[in-house]
Amino acid sequence: MEQGAATGRLAGKRLILGVSGGIAAYKACDLASRLVKEQAVVTAVLTRAARRFVTPCSFQALTGRPCVTGMFHRIQSAFPHLDPVREADLVVIAPATANLMARLAAGLADDVLTALCLSARCPVVVCPAMNVRMWEHPATQRNARTLAGFGYRLFGPAAGALACGETGVGRMLEPSDIVEEICRSFAAPPAGARESAAHAGPGAKGRARRHGPARKRKAGPAGPNSPAGK
Ligand SMILES: Cc1cc2nc3c(=O)[nH]c(=O)nc-3n(C[C@H](O)[C@H](O)[C@H](O)COP(=O)(O)O)c2cc1C
């Protein structure tokens, strides 16, 4: 969006931006900035490893909001593993490391970002970024399939030159492309309406969180999506 445009395409949307500890974490700053320019309300959540690459200060400055950095930093919220995601329209994790994907696939809640994803009832988008051999390892491929099975959407990774000097599939999608995908997802017909009709009845809310937005009041990205590059 050009600066000064009246309405961003993500106006009124509340996004959680999860950042894990890969070299592409620096690109998450650009992503945060672009999401804010589209008028999304962005709360950044950084893993411990992410904080070795980028600082909470950068995200606080770019988003204008406190950055969530730990489960036990109660100054930010009484329940930092639950509160930020309660009203979220989307969780986007960029970059998503091999380690984070494994933790998500295992259903772990061993840090604030994985715990938030477990408690999320909104769509979750994962943007993998890693070395090509890490990406091609059967464990990572299995984890990618598991996440897709949860209804998480995988954006990328792309092929190309990698920070480690190798070439192959593993590059995080460019922030501009991630923003376009997110905007397209919100513009798509609300999957939530279809999902909630299909899953109406007791327990529907719990299932819907794995397949798309449970709440009908807001549109969100469509449901399950196969991992890219497969
Ligand atoms: C310089 C450097 C770059 C790294 N880049 C990546 C990466 O791009 N992708 C990845 O999956 N892991 C990468 N790692 C390994 C992760 O930092 C490590 O697996 C870490 O435990 C991830 O933690 P998190 O997923 O909880 O953030 C890198 C490590 C170092 C030291």
The ligand as a Gaussian input file, in Angstrom:
#p B3LYP/6-31G(d) Opt

LIG

0 1
 C       23.451000     -18.317000      12.320000
 C       22.316000     -19.284000      12.478000
 C       21.318000     -19.300000      11.542000
 C       20.249000     -20.205000      11.659000
 N       19.290000     -20.211000      10.686000
 C       18.308000     -21.120000      10.770000
 C       17.304000     -21.147000       9.757000
 O       17.318000     -20.348000       8.815000
 N       16.338000     -22.071000       9.856000
 C       16.293000     -22.977000      10.883000
 O       15.396000     -23.820000      10.885000
 N       17.202000     -22.940000      11.871000
 C       18.195000     -22.032000      11.849000
 N       19.148000     -22.001000      12.845000
 C       19.010000     -22.928000      13.982000
 C       18.013000     -22.392000      15.004000
 O       18.438000     -21.144000      15.523000
 C       17.838000     -23.387000      16.150000
 O       17.285000     -24.601000      15.647000
 C       16.950000     -22.850000      17.246000
 O       16.854000     -23.828000      18.263000
 C       15.560000     -22.457000      16.772000
 O       14.769000     -22.135000      17.880000
 P       13.245000     -21.668000      17.735000
 O       12.642000     -22.491000      16.681000
 O       12.654000     -21.954000      19.083000
 O       13.239000     -20.221000      17.449000
 C       20.198000     -21.093000      12.765000
 C       21.193000     -21.032000      13.732000
 C       22.237000     -20.142000      13.594000
 C       23.300000     -20.107000      14.666000

